[in-house]
Amino acid sequence: MQKNDITNSIQMQKNMKSEQYGGDMNNRTQTFSLSEDRDREVRAIMNEVYNALTEKGYNPVNQLVGYLLSEDPTYITNYKNARSLIRRVERDELLNCLIRYYLGV
């Protein structure tokens, strides 16, 4: 294989990858989105955890903030399986939902 053939082959591979990612790979911005179904699921989990914390006499906002900042599940009660529920959702998903709700978007 000649040098030009190798160079052309490499360029073709780069072009294919670039097309695959919708343009120049070096300028590509990674995007993140949640489906509406997942958003509803996260909201339902947050409501269940909130209610469990309230029923046990905790300040649910403070406990949820502690969990979000530290990712320490002991901030969430085991009552009504709340600790297990909250761990089904990644912190970035929780924050995404909270920020979108707060901003109304």
C-alpha distances in whole Angstrom, upper triangle without the diagonal:
4,7,8,6,7,10,11,10,13,15,15,16,19,20,21,23,25,26,27,29,30,29,28,28,29,32,33,36,37,40,42,45,47,48,52,53,51,53,57,56,56,59,61,60,61,64,65,64,66,69,69,69,72,74,73,75,72,71,68,66,66,65,62,61,62,59,57,57,56,55,58,59,62,63,63,66,66,69,68,64,63,61,59,59,58,55,53,52,50,51,49,50,54,53,51,54,57,55,55,58,60,58,59,56
4,5,5,6,9,10,11,13,14,15,17,19,20,21,23,24,26,27,29,30,29,27,27,28,31,32,36,37,40,43,45,48,49,53,54,53,54,58,57,57,60,62,61,62,65,66,65,67,70,70,70,73,75,75,76,73,72,69,67,67,66,63,62,62,60,57,57,57,56,59,60,64,64,65,68,67,70,69,66,65,62,60,60,59,56,55,53,51,52,50,51,54,54,52,55,57,56,55,59,60,58,59,56
4,5,5,6,9,10,11,12,14,16,17,18,20,21,23,24,26,27,28,26,25,25,25,28,30,33,34,38,41,43,46,48,51,52,51,53,56,56,55,58,60,59,60,63,64,63,65,68,68,68,71,73,73,74,71,69,66,64,65,64,61,59,60,58,55,55,55,54,57,58,62,62,63,66,65,68,67,64,63,61,59,58,57,54,53,52,49,50,47,49,52,51,50,53,55,53,53,57,58,56,57,53
4,5,5,6,8,10,10,12,14,15,16,18,20,21,22,24,26,26,24,23,23,24,27,28,32,33,36,40,42,45,46,50,51,50,52,55,55,54,57,59,59,59,63,64,63,65,68,68,68,70,73,72,74,70,69,66,64,64,63,60,59,60,58,55,55,55,54,57,58,62,62,63,66,66,68,67,64,63,61,59,58,57,54,53,51,49,50,47,48,52,51,49,52,54,52,52,55,56,54,55,52
4,5,5,6,9,10,10,12,14,15,16,19,20,21,22,25,25,24,23,23,24,27,28,32,33,36,39,41,44,45,48,49,48,50,53,53,53,56,58,57,58,61,62,61,63,66,66,66,69,71,71,72,69,68,65,63,64,63,59,59,59,57,54,54,54,53,56,57,61,61,61,64,64,67,66,62,61,59,57,57,55,53,51,50,47,49,46,47,51,50,48,51,53,51,51,54,56,54,55,51
4,5,5,6,9,10,11,12,14,15,17,18,20,21,23,24,23,21,21,22,25,26,30,30,33,36,39,42,43,47,48,46,48,51,51,50,53,55,55,55,59,60,59,61,64,64,64,66,69,68,70,66,65,62,60,61,60,57,56,56,54,51,51,51,50,53,54,58,58,58,61,61,64,63,60,58,56,54,54,53,50,48,47,45,46,43,44,48,47,45,48,51,49,49,52,54,52,53,49
4,5,5,6,9,10,11,12,14,16,16,18,20,21,22,20,18,19,20,22,24,27,29,32,35,38,41,42,45,47,45,47,50,50,49,52,55,54,54,58,59,58,60,63,63,63,65,68,68,69,65,64,61,59,59,58,55,54,55,53,50,50,50,49,52,53,57,57,58,61,61,63,62,59,58,56,54,53,52,49,48,46,44,45,42,43,47,46,44,47,49,47,47,51,52,50,51,47
4,5,5,6,9,10,10,12,14,15,16,18,20,21,19,18,18,20,22,23,27,28,31,34,37,40,41,44,45,44,46,49,49,49,52,54,53,54,57,58,58,59,62,63,63,65,68,68,69,66,64,61,59,60,59,56,55,55,53,50,50,51,49,53,54,58,58,58,61,61,63,62,59,58,56,54,53,52,49,48,46,44,45,42,43,47,46,43,46,49,47,46,50,51,49,50,46
4,5,5,6,9,10,11,13,14,15,17,19,20,19,18,18,20,22,23,26,27,30,33,35,38,39,42,43,42,44,47,47,47,50,52,51,52,55,56,55,57,60,60,61,63,65,65,67,64,62,59,57,58,57,54,53,53,51,48,49,49,47,50,52,55,56,56,59,58,61,60,56,55,53,51,51,49,47,45,44,41,43,40,41,45,44,42,45,47,46,45,49,50,48,49,45
4,5,5,6,9,10,11,12,14,15,17,18,17,15,15,16,19,20,23,24,27,30,33,36,37,41,42,40,42,45,45,44,47,50,49,50,53,54,53,55,58,58,58,61,63,63,64,61,59,56,55,55,54,51,50,50,48,45,46,46,44,48,49,52,53,53,56,56,58,57,54,53,51,49,48,47,45,43,41,39,40,37,38,42,41,39,42,45,43,43,46,47,46,47,43
4,5,5,6,9,10,10,12,14,15,16,14,13,13,15,17,18,22,23,26,29,32,35,36,40,41,40,41,45,45,44,47,49,49,49,52,54,53,55,58,58,58,61,63,63,64,61,59,56,54,55,54,51,50,50,48,45,46,46,45,48,49,53,53,53,56,56,59,58,55,53,51,50,49,47,45,43,42,39,40,37,38,42,41,38,41,44,42,41,45,46,44,45,41
4,5,5,6,9,10,10,12,14,15,14,14,14,16,19,19,22,23,26,29,31,34,35,38,40,39,40,43,43,43,46,48,48,48,52,53,52,54,57,57,58,60,62,62,64,61,59,56,54,55,54,51,50,51,48,46,46,47,45,48,49,53,53,53,56,56,58,57,54,52,51,49,48,47,44,43,41,39,40,37,38,41,41,38,41,44,42,41,44,46,44,45,41
4,5,5,6,9,10,11,13,14,13,13,12,15,17,17,20,21,24,26,29,31,33,36,37,36,38,41,41,40,43,45,45,46,49,50,49,51,54,54,54,57,59,59,61,58,56,53,51,52,51,48,47,48,45,42,43,43,42,45,46,50,50,50,53,52,55,54,51,49,48,46,45,43,41,39,38,35,37,34,35,38,38,36,38,41,40,39,42,44,42,43,39
4,5,5,6,9,10,11,12,11,9,9,11,14,14,17,18,21,24,27,30,31,35,36,35,36,40,40,39,42,44,44,44,47,49,48,50,53,53,53,56,58,58,59,56,54,51,49,50,49,46,45,46,43,41,41,41,40,43,45,48,48,48,51,52,54,53,50,48,46,45,44,42,40,38,37,34,35,32,33,37,36,34,37,39,37,37,40,41,40,40,37
4,5,5,6,8,10,10,9,9,10,12,14,14,18,19,21,24,27,30,31,34,36,35,36,39,40,39,42,44,44,45,48,49,49,50,53,54,54,56,58,59,60,57,55,52,50,51,50,47,46,47,45,42,42,43,42,45,46,50,50,50,53,53,55,54,51,49,48,46,45,43,41,39,37,35,36,33,34,37,36,34,37,39,37,36,40,41,39,40,36
4,5,5,6,9,10,10,11,11,14,16,15,18,18,20,23,25,28,29,32,33,33,34,37,37,37,40,42,42,43,46,47,47,49,51,52,52,55,57,57,58,55,54,51,49,50,49,45,45,46,44,41,41,42,40,44,45,48,48,48,51,51,53,51,48,47,46,44,42,41,39,37,35,33,35,32,32,36,35,33,35,38,37,35,39,41,39,39,35
4,5,5,6,9,9,9,8,11,13,12,15,15,17,20,22,25,26,30,31,30,32,35,35,34,37,40,39,40,43,44,44,45,48,49,49,51,54,54,55,52,51,47,46,46,45,42,41,42,40,37,38,38,37,40,41,45,45,45,48,47,50,48,45,44,42,41,39,38,36,34,32,30,31,28,29,33,32,30,32,35,33,33,36,38,36,37,33
4,5,5,6,5,5,6,9,10,9,13,14,16,20,22,25,26,30,31,30,31,35,35,35,37,40,39,40,43,44,44,45,48,49,49,51,54,54,55,52,50,47,45,46,45,42,41,42,40,37,38,39,37,41,42,45,45,45,48,48,50,49,46,45,43,42,40,39,37,35,33,31,32,28,29,32,32,29,32,34,32,31,35,36,34,35,31
4,5,5,6,8,9,12,13,11,14,15,17,20,22,25,25,29,30,30,31,34,35,34,37,39,39,40,43,44,44,46,48,49,50,52,54,55,56,53,51,48,46,47,46,43,42,44,41,38,39,40,39,42,43,47,46,46,49,49,51,49,47,45,44,42,40,39,38,35,33,31,33,29,29,33,32,29,32,35,33,31,35,37,34,35,31
4,6,8,10,9,13,13,11,14,14,15,18,19,22,23,26,27,27,28,31,32,32,34,36,36,37,40,41,41,43,46,46,47,49,51,52,53,50,49,45,44,45,44,40,40,41,39,36,37,38,36,39,40,44,43,43,46,46,48,46,43,42,41,39,37,36,34,32,30,28,30,27,27,30,30,27,29,32,31,30,33,35,33,33,30
4,6,8,7,10,10,8,10,10,12,15,17,20,21,24,26,25,26,30,30,29,32,34,34,35,38,39,39,40,43,44,44,47,49,49,50,47,46,42,41,42,41,37,37,38,36,33,34,35,33,37,38,41,41,41,44,44,46,44,42,40,39,37,35,34,32,30,28,26,27,24,24,28,27,24,27,30,28,27,30,32,30,30,27
4,7,8,11,10,8,10,12,13,16,18,21,22,25,27,26,27,30,31,31,33,36,36,36,39,41,41,42,45,46,46,48,50,51,52,49,47,44,42,43,43,39,38,40,38,35,36,37,36,39,40,44,43,42,46,46,48,46,44,42,41,39,37,36,35,33,30,28,29,26,26,29,28,25,28,30,28,27,30,32,30,30,26
4,6,9,8,7,11,13,14,18,20,24,25,28,30,29,30,33,34,33,36,38,38,39,41,43,43,44,47,48,48,50,53,53,54,51,49,46,43,45,44,41,40,41,39,36,37,38,37,41,42,45,45,44,48,48,50,49,46,44,43,42,40,38,37,35,33,30,31,27,28,31,30,27,30,32,30,29,32,33,31,32,28
4,5,6,6,10,13,15,19,22,25,27,30,32,31,31,35,36,35,37,40,39,39,42,44,44,45,48,49,48,51,53,53,54,51,49,46,44,44,44,41,39,41,39,36,36,37,36,40,41,45,44,44,48,48,51,50,47,45,43,42,41,39,37,36,33,30,31,27,28,32,30,28,31,33,30,30,33,34,32,33,29
4,5,5,9,10,13,17,20,23,25,29,31,29,30,33,34,32,35,38,37,37,40,42,41,42,46,46,46,48,51,51,52,48,47,44,41,42,42,38,37,38,36,33,33,34,33,37,38,42,41,42,45,45,48,47,44,42,40,39,38,36,34,33,30,28,28,25,26,29,28,26,29,31,29,28,32,33,31,32,29
4,6,9,11,14,18,21,25,27,30,32,31,31,35,35,33,36,39,38,38,41,43,42,43,46,47,46,48,51,51,52,48,46,43,41,41,41,38,36,37,36,33,32,34,33,36,38,42,41,42,45,46,48,48,45,43,41,40,39,36,35,34,31,28,28,25,27,30,28,26,29,31,29,29,32,33,31,32,29
4,6,10,13,16,19,23,25,28,31,29,29,33,34,32,34,37,37,36,39,41,40,41,45,46,45,47,50,50,50,47,45,42,39,40,40,37,35,37,35,32,32,33,33,36,38,41,40,41,44,45,48,47,44,42,40,40,38,36,34,33,30,28,27,24,25,28,26,24,27,29,26,26,30,30,28,29,26
4,6,9,13,16,20,22,25,27,26,26,30,30,29,31,34,34,33,36,38,38,38,42,43,42,44,47,47,48,45,43,40,37,38,38,34,33,35,33,29,30,31,30,34,35,39,38,38,42,43,45,44,41,39,37,37,35,33,31,30,27,25,25,21,22,25,24,21,24,26,24,24,27,28,26,27,24
4,6,10,13,17,19,22,25,23,23,27,27,26,28,31,30,30,33,35,34,35,38,39,39,41,43,44,44,41,39,36,34,34,34,31,30,31,29,26,26,28,27,31,32,36,35,35,38,39,41,41,38,36,34,34,32,30,29,27,24,22,21,18,19,22,20,18,21,23,20,20,24,24,22,24,21
4,7,10,14,17,20,22,20,20,24,24,22,25,28,27,27,30,32,31,32,35,36,36,38,41,41,42,38,37,33,31,32,32,28,27,29,27,23,24,26,24,28,29,33,32,32,35,36,38,37,35,32,31,30,28,26,25,24,21,18,18,15,16,19,18,15,18,21,19,18,22,23,22,23,20
4,7,10,13,16,18,17,17,20,21,20,22,25,24,24,27,29,29,30,33,34,34,36,38,39,39,36,34,31,29,30,30,26,26,28,25,22,23,25,24,27,28,32,31,30,34,34,36,35,33,30,29,28,26,24,23,22,19,17,17,13,13,17,15,13,15,18,16,15,19,20,19,20,16
4,7,10,13,15,13,13,17,17,16,18,21,21,21,24,25,25,26,29,30,30,32,35,35,36,33,31,28,26,27,27,23,23,25,22,19,21,22,21,24,25,28,27,27,30,31,32,31,29,26,26,25,23,21,20,18,15,13,14,10,10,13,12,10,12,15,14,13,16,18,17,18,15
4,7,9,12,10,10,14,14,13,15,18,18,19,21,23,23,24,27,28,29,30,33,34,35,32,30,27,25,27,26,23,23,25,23,19,22,23,21,25,25,28,27,26,29,30,31,29,27,25,25,24,21,19,19,17,14,13,14,11,9,12,12,9,10,14,13,11,14,17,16,16,13
4,6,8,6,6,10,11,10,12,15,15,16,18,20,20,22,24,25,26,28,30,31,32,30,28,25,23,26,25,21,21,24,21,18,21,23,20,24,23,27,25,24,27,27,28,26,24,22,22,21,18,17,17,15,12,12,13,10,8,11,12,8,9,12,13,11,13,16,16,15,13
4,5,5,6,9,10,11,12,14,15,17,18,20,21,22,24,26,27,29,30,32,33,31,30,26,25,28,27,23,24,26,24,21,24,26,23,26,25,29,28,26,28,28,29,26,25,23,23,22,19,18,19,16,14,14,16,14,11,13,15,12,11,15,15,13,15,18,18,17,14
4,5,5,6,9,10,11,12,14,15,17,18,20,21,23,24,26,27,29,30,32,30,29,25,24,27,26,22,24,26,24,22,25,27,24,27,26,29,27,25,27,28,28,25,24,22,23,22,19,18,19,17,15,16,17,16,12,14,15,12,11,14,15,12,13,17,17,15,13
4,5,5,6,9,10,11,12,14,15,17,19,20,21,23,25,26,27,29,31,29,28,24,24,27,26,22,24,26,24,22,25,27,24,26,24,28,27,24,26,25,26,23,22,20,21,20,16,17,18,15,13,15,17,16,13,14,16,14,12,16,17,15,15,19,20,18,16
4,5,5,6,9,10,10,12,14,15,16,18,20,21,22,24,26,27,29,27,26,22,22,24,23,19,21,23,20,19,22,23,20,23,21,24,23,21,23,23,24,21,19,18,19,17,14,14,14,11,10,12,14,13,9,11,13,11,10,13,15,14,14,18,19,18,16
4,5,5,6,9,10,11,12,14,15,16,18,20,21,22,24,26,27,25,24,20,19,22,21,18,19,22,19,17,21,22,20,22,21,24,23,21,23,23,23,21,20,18,19,18,15,14,15,13,10,12,13,12,8,9,11,9,7,10,12,10,10,14,15,14,13
4,5,5,6,9,10,11,12,14,15,16,18,20,21,22,25,26,24,23,20,20,23,21,18,20,23,20,19,23,24,22,24,22,25,23,20,22,22,22,20,19,17,19,18,14,14,16,14,12,14,16,15,12,11,14,12,9,12,15,13,12,15,17,15,15
4,5,5,6,9,10,11,12,14,15,17,18,20,21,23,25,23,23,19,19,22,20,17,20,21,19,18,21,22,19,21,19,22,21,18,19,19,19,17,16,14,16,14,11,11,13,10,9,12,14,14,11,11,14,13,11,13,16,15,14,18,19,18,18
4,5,5,6,9,10,11,12,14,15,16,18,20,21,23,21,20,16,16,19,17,14,16,18,15,14,18,19,16,18,16,19,18,16,18,18,18,16,15,13,14,13,10,9,11,9,7,10,11,11,8,7,10,10,8,10,13,13,12,15,17,16,16
4,5,5,6,9,10,10,12,14,15,16,18,20,21,19,18,15,15,18,17,13,16,18,16,15,19,20,18,20,18,20,18,16,18,19,18,16,16,13,15,15,11,11,13,12,10,13,13,14,10,9,11,11,8,9,12,12,10,13,16,15,15
4,5,5,6,9,10,11,12,14,15,16,19,20,19,19,15,16,19,17,15,18,20,17,17,21,22,19,21,18,20,19,16,17,17,16,14,13,11,14,14,10,10,13,12,11,14,15,16,13,11,15,15,11,13,16,16,14,17,19,18,18
4,5,5,6,8,10,11,12,14,15,17,19,17,17,13,14,17,15,12,15,17,14,14,18,19,16,17,14,17,15,12,13,14,14,11,11,8,10,10,6,7,10,9,8,12,13,15,12,10,13,14,12,13,16,16,15,17,20,20,20
4,6,5,6,9,10,11,12,14,15,17,15,14,10,11,14,12,9,12,14,12,12,16,17,15,16,14,16,14,11,13,14,14,13,12,9,11,12,9,7,11,11,9,12,12,14,11,8,11,13,10,10,14,14,13,15,18,18,18
4,5,5,6,9,10,10,12,14,15,14,14,10,11,15,13,11,14,17,15,15,19,20,18,19,17,18,16,13,14,15,14,12,13,10,13,14,11,10,14,14,13,16,16,17,15,12,15,16,13,12,16,16,14,16,19,18,20
4,5,5,6,9,10,11,12,14,14,14,11,13,16,14,12,16,17,15,16,20,20,18,18,15,16,15,11,11,12,10,8,9,7,10,11,8,9,13,13,13,16,16,19,16,14,17,18,15,15,19,20,17,19,22,22,23
4,5,5,6,9,10,11,13,11,12,8,10,13,10,9,13,14,12,13,16,17,15,15,12,13,11,8,8,9,9,8,8,5,8,10,7,7,11,12,12,14,14,17,15,12,15,17,15,14,18,19,17,19,22,22,23
4,6,5,6,9,10,11,9,9,6,8,11,9,8,12,13,12,13,17,18,16,16,14,14,12,9,10,12,11,11,12,8,11,13,11,10,14,15,14,17,16,18,17,13,15,17,15,14,17,19,16,17,21,21,22
4,5,5,6,9,10,10,10,8,11,13,12,12,15,17,16,17,20,21,19,19,16,16,14,11,11,12,10,9,11,9,12,14,12,12,16,17,17,20,19,22,20,17,19,21,18,17,21,21,19,20,23,23,25
4,5,5,6,9,9,11,9,12,14,11,12,15,16,15,17,20,20,18,17,14,14,12,9,7,9,6,6,8,7,10,12,11,11,15,16,17,19,19,22,20,17,20,22,20,19,23,24,21,22,26,26,28
4,6,5,6,5,7,5,9,10,8,9,13,13,12,15,17,17,16,15,13,12,10,7,6,9,8,9,11,8,10,13,12,12,15,17,17,19,18,21,20,17,19,22,20,18,21,23,21,21,25,25,27
4,5,5,5,7,6,9,11,10,11,14,15,15,17,20,20,20,19,16,15,13,11,10,13,10,12,14,11,14,17,16,15,18,20,20,22,21,24,22,19,21,23,21,19,22,24,21,21,25,25,28
4,5,8,10,10,13,15,13,14,18,18,18,20,23,23,22,20,18,17,15,12,10,12,9,10,13,11,14,17,16,16,19,21,22,24,23,26,25,22,24,26,24,22,26,27,24,25,28,28,31
4,6,9,10,13,14,12,14,17,17,16,19,21,21,20,18,16,14,12,10,8,10,8,10,12,11,13,16,16,16,19,21,22,24,23,26,25,22,24,27,25,23,27,28,26,26,30,30,32
4,7,9,12,12,11,14,16,16,17,19,21,21,21,19,17,15,13,12,10,13,11,14,16,14,15,19,19,18,21,23,23,25,24,27,26,23,24,27,25,23,26,28,26,25,29,30,32
4,6,9,8,7,10,12,12,13,16,17,18,18,16,15,13,10,9,9,12,11,14,15,13,14,17,17,16,19,21,21,22,21,24,23,20,21,24,23,20,23,26,23,23,27,28,30
4,6,6,6,9,10,11,12,14,16,17,17,16,15,14,11,11,11,15,14,16,17,14,15,19,18,16,19,22,21,22,20,22,22,18,19,22,20,18,21,23,21,20,23,25,27
4,6,5,6,8,10,10,12,14,15,15,15,13,13,10,9,10,13,13,14,15,12,13,16,15,13,16,18,17,18,16,19,19,15,16,19,17,15,18,20,18,17,21,22,24
4,5,5,6,9,10,10,12,14,15,15,14,14,11,11,13,16,16,18,18,14,15,18,16,14,17,19,17,18,15,17,17,13,14,17,15,12,15,17,15,14,18,19,22
4,6,5,6,9,10,11,12,13,13,13,13,9,10,13,16,17,19,19,15,15,18,18,15,17,20,18,19,16,18,19,15,15,19,18,15,17,20,18,17,21,22,24
4,5,5,6,9,10,11,11,10,10,9,5,6,9,13,14,16,15,12,11,15,15,12,14,17,16,16,14,17,18,14,15,18,17,15,18,21,19,19,22,24,25
4,5,5,6,9,10,10,10,10,10,7,7,10,14,15,16,15,11,11,14,13,10,12,14,13,13,11,14,14,10,11,15,14,12,14,17,16,16,19,20,22
4,5,5,6,8,9,11,11,12,9,10,14,17,18,19,19,15,14,17,16,13,14,17,15,14,11,13,14,11,11,14,14,11,13,17,16,15,18,20,22
4,6,5,6,8,8,9,9,6,9,12,15,17,19,18,15,13,16,16,13,14,17,16,15,12,15,16,13,13,17,17,15,17,20,20,19,22,24,25
4,6,5,5,5,6,8,5,7,11,13,16,17,15,12,10,13,13,9,10,13,12,11,9,12,14,11,12,15,15,14,16,19,19,19,22,23,24
4,6,5,8,9,11,9,10,14,17,19,20,18,14,13,15,14,10,11,13,11,10,6,9,11,8,8,12,13,11,13,16,16,16,19,21,21
4,6,8,11,12,10,13,16,19,21,23,21,18,15,18,17,14,14,17,14,12,9,11,14,12,10,14,16,14,15,18,19,18,20,23,23
4,5,8,10,9,12,15,17,20,22,20,17,14,16,17,13,13,16,15,13,10,13,15,13,13,17,18,17,18,21,22,21,24,26,26
4,6,9,9,10,14,15,18,19,17,14,11,13,14,10,9,12,11,9,8,11,13,11,12,15,17,16,18,20,21,21,23,25,26
4,6,6,8,11,13,16,18,16,13,10,12,14,11,10,14,13,12,11,15,16,14,15,19,20,19,21,24,24,24,26,28,29
4,5,6,8,9,13,14,12,10,6,9,10,8,8,11,12,12,11,15,16,14,16,19,19,18,21,24,23,24,27,28,29
4,5,7,8,12,14,12,11,8,11,13,11,11,15,15,16,15,19,19,17,19,22,22,21,24,26,26,26,29,30,31
4,7,10,12,14,13,10,8,12,13,11,12,15,15,15,14,17,18,15,17,20,20,18,21,24,23,23,26,27,29
4,7,9,11,10,7,5,9,10,8,10,13,13,15,14,17,17,14,16,20,19,17,21,23,22,22,26,27,28
4,5,8,8,6,6,9,10,10,12,15,16,17,17,21,20,17,20,23,21,20,24,26,24,25,28,29,30
4,6,5,5,5,7,9,10,11,14,16,18,18,22,21,19,22,24,23,23,26,28,26,27,31,31,32
4,5,6,8,10,11,12,14,16,18,20,20,24,23,20,23,25,24,23,27,28,26,27,31,31,32
4,5,8,9,9,11,14,14,17,20,20,24,22,20,23,25,23,23,26,27,25,27,30,30,31
4,6,5,6,9,10,11,14,17,18,21,20,18,21,23,21,22,25,26,25,27,30,30,30
4,5,5,6,9,10,12,14,15,18,17,15,18,20,18,18,22,23,22,23,26,26,27
4,5,5,6,9,11,13,13,17,16,14,17,20,19,19,22,24,23,24,27,28,28
4,6,5,7,10,12,14,17,16,15,18,20,19,20,23,24,23,25,28,28,29
4,5,5,8,11,13,15,14,12,16,17,16,17,20,21,20,22,25,25,25
4,5,6,8,9,12,11,9,13,15,14,14,17,19,18,20,23,23,23
4,5,7,9,12,11,10,14,15,15,16,19,20,20,22,25,25,25
4,7,10,12,10,10,14,15,14,16,19,20,20,22,24,24,24
4,6,8,6,7,10,11,11,13,15,16,17,19,21,21,20
4,5,5,7,9,10,11,13,14,16,17,19,20,21,20
4,5,5,6,8,10,10,12,14,15,16,18,20,19
4,5,5,6,9,10,10,12,14,15,16,18,17
4,5,5,6,9,10,11,12,14,15,16,15
4,5,5,6,9,10,11,12,14,15,15
4,5,5,6,8,10,10,12,14,14
4,6,5,6,9,10,11,12,11
4,6,5,6,8,10,10,10
4,6,5,6,9,10,10
4,5,5,6,8,9
4,5,5,6,5
4,5,5,6
4,6,8
4,6
4
